[in-house]
Amino acid sequence: MVSGYVQGVYFRDTCRRMAIRRGVAGWVRNLPDGTVEAVFEGDPDSVQQMVAWAHQGPPHAVVDRVDVYEEDPEGLTGFEIRPTPWR
């Protein structure tokens, strides 16, 4: 979960492009509360690089906090931008 000024700054698209470059599978989406949620799967070093990138984000983002939760892999392939889940 990424908090801060992270919506409207191409966070999701940049995240997708960075993940594809690193061979990381998963997804990213905006949440209604203004945060961004992302799931990364793949080589542990590549996943760690994505987590490190999320702490900075794209040029116009201002990341205040990144919460990381370890979960069992889902066996994802590719990387997609998912729609915002509206309440």
Residue, then its C-alpha position, 0 to 999 in steps of 0.5 A: m500500500v503506497s500513501g501520499y500524493v500518488q494518484g494523478v501522477y502516472f504512478r500506476d502506468t510507471c509501476r507497470r512499465m518498471a515491473i515489466r522491465r524487471g520481469v515482475a508479475g502482478w497488478v496495481r490499482n488506485l483505491p478510493d482513499g487516495t492510496v495505491e495498492a500493488v502486488f508484485e510476484g517474481d524473483p525476490d531481488s526483482v520484487q525488492q527492486m519494485v518495493a524500493w521503487a515504490h518508496q520513490g515512485p514516478p517524478h511527480a509523486v510524493v510518497d509518504r509511506v509504503d506498507v509491505y505485506e508478505e503473502d503467498p504467491e498467486g501464480l500471476t503472469g504479466f502485469e496489469i493496471r486494475p480498475t479502482p474498486w468503488r464502494 
